[in-house]
């Protein structure tokens, strides 16, 4: 099913912008904790590239089902948020951060596949 409705695309784009903001926050929290934030900053750049690509394609038809994409993005976000909260309480921050970034990679890939 194609996504042609502007408001549906705008909803998806807005959510990716929200996730980008969460990455910025995560990088700052890691830096405050004395941890390396380079991998998070890389995801920030990838998310921003996806945002720019989505903005450029707002007037074209996207491939996918908007409802399904939003459901998946919300689930990915909820899982990533839970793992971010666990970062402060875990000894294995590197492992926990890797699992967060895997979720972010999944979200970025999901929206890139729309274009």
C-alpha positions in Angstrom: 0.0 0.0 0.0 1.3 3.4 -0.9 1.4 6.4 1.5 0.3 9.5 -0.4 -1.5 11.4 2.3 0.6 14.4 3.3 -0.7 14.3 6.9 0.4 10.7 7.3 3.8 11.4 6.0 4.1 14.4 8.3 3.1 12.3 11.2 5.9 9.8 10.4 8.4 12.6 9.8 7.5 14.2 13.1 8.1 11.0 14.9 11.6 10.6 13.3 12.4 14.2 14.4 11.3 13.2 17.9 13.6 10.3 17.8 16.5 12.5 16.6 15.9 14.7 19.6 16.1 11.7 21.9 19.5 10.8 20.3 20.7 14.3 21.1 19.6 14.0 24.7 21.1 10.5 25.0 24.5 11.8 23.7 24.5 14.5 26.3 23.5 12.2 29.1 26.3 9.8 28.1 28.8 12.7 28.0 27.7 13.8 31.5 28.2 10.3 32.7 31.8 10.3 31.3 30.9 7.9 28.5 31.9 8.0 24.9 28.9 9.3 22.8 30.5 8.9 19.3 28.3 6.0 18.3 25.2 8.0 19.3 26.4 11.1 17.4 26.8 8.8 14.4 23.1 7.8 14.7 22.2 11.4 15.1 23.8 12.1 11.7 22.0 9.1 10.1 18.7 10.2 11.6 19.2 13.7 10.3 20.0 12.4 6.8 16.8 10.3 6.9 14.8 13.4 8.0 16.3 15.4 5.1 15.5 12.7 2.7 11.9 12.4 4.0 11.5 16.2 3.8 12.7 16.2 0.2 10.2 13.4 -0.7 7.1 14.8 1.1 5.4 15.5 -2.2 6.0 12.0 -3.7 4.3 8.8 -2.9 6.0 6.6 -0.3 5.9 2.8 -0.2 4.4 1.3 2.9 1.5 1.4 5.2 1.4 4.5 7.4 -0.5 2.9 10.3 1.9 -0.1 10.3 5.0 2.2 10.2 3.8 4.3 13.1 3.0 1.2 15.1 6.5 -0.1 14.5 8.1 3.2 15.2 6.2 3.5 18.5 7.2 0.0 19.5 10.8 0.6 18.6 10.8 3.9 20.6 9.2 2.2 23.7 11.8 -0.5 23.7 14.7 1.9 23.2 13.4 4.2 25.9 13.2 1.3 28.4 16.8 0.4 27.5 18.0 4.0 27.9 16.5 4.2 31.4 18.4 1.0 32.2 21.7 2.6 31.1 22.1 4.4 34.4 21.6 1.3 36.4 23.7 -1.2 34.5 27.3 -2.2 34.8 27.3 -3.2 31.1 26.7 0.3 29.6 28.4 -0.6 26.4 26.2 -3.6 25.8 23.0 -1.7 26.8 24.0 1.2 24.5 24.5 -1.3 21.7 21.0 -2.6 22.1 19.6 0.9 22.1 21.5 1.8 18.9 20.3 -1.4 17.3 16.7 -0.2 17.9 17.5 3.2 16.4 19.1 1.6 13.4 15.9 -0.4 12.9 13.8 2.8 13.0 16.0 4.6 10.5 16.0 1.6 8.2 12.2 1.4 8.5 11.7 5.0 7.3 14.4 4.9 4.7 12.5 1.9 3.1 9.5 4.2 2.6 11.3 6.4 0.1 
